[in-house]
Amino acid sequence: MPSPADRMKSMRARRRARGVRELRLAIPDPRLPSIRARVAAEVARLDATAEDAALRWIEAVCEFDTPDPAGPDAPG
């Protein structure tokens, strides 16, 4: 039986052959009170006007809010 390292190597090779690559993320743990306090402090410092402008821009360029004018069966 192959070792765990060999099995992982094989799995990664199969995924690469399918065009898939593994991505690992390390993020702060939102369950920790210290992280929650830090996020709350950062949110409190946000400029509401700038955030509103950013959200309006996102909504204006979002391709998922309106149907494709070419129709659902259009190629591409």
N, C-alpha and C positions, 0 to 999 in steps of 0.2 A: 504494500500500500504506500502511495506517495506521501511524503511529509506534508505538514500543513503549509509550509513555505512553497513547496512545489505545486500544491493544489491552488494556492493563491496566484502563483505565477501563471499557471495554466488558465485560470479563470480570467485574469487580466488580458492574456493573449486572445482568448475567445471574444472578450468584450471589444478589444481593439479591432479585431477582425470585423466586428459588426459596426464599428465607428463610434463606440461608446468608451468614454474614459472616466475612471473613478475620480471623484472630487471629494476631499474631506475638508470640513470646516470646523474650526474651534471657535465657539461663541461664548460670551459671558452667560452664566447661568441665571436666567431671570427669576429663579426661585429664591435666590439669596437676597436678603434685605439690603445689603450694601449695594448690589447691582440695581435693585429697584429704586433705591434712593438716588443713585447716580443718574439713572435714566430720567427720573422725575425732575431732577435739577436741570438736566439738559433740555428737557421739554419746556420747562418754565422759562428758559432763556430764549426760546425760539421767537422770531419776529412774526407775529400773526399776519401782517400785510405781505411779507415775502412768502410765507407758506401758502397763503391764499392764491398769490400769483402763480406759484409753482403748481398748485393743484389745478388751476384754470388751464395752464399750459398742457399739463398731462392729459386733461380731459379733451382739450382741443386736438391733440395729436393721436389720441388713442384710436387704434383701428378696430377695436372690438365693440365700440359703442353703437356703430351704425352698420347696417347690412351692406354687403358688397353690392355696388350698383350693377355689376355685371351678372349678378345672380348666383345662386348656390352651386350651379353646375358649371361655372366658368372655369376654364383651365388656369392653373398656376396658383 
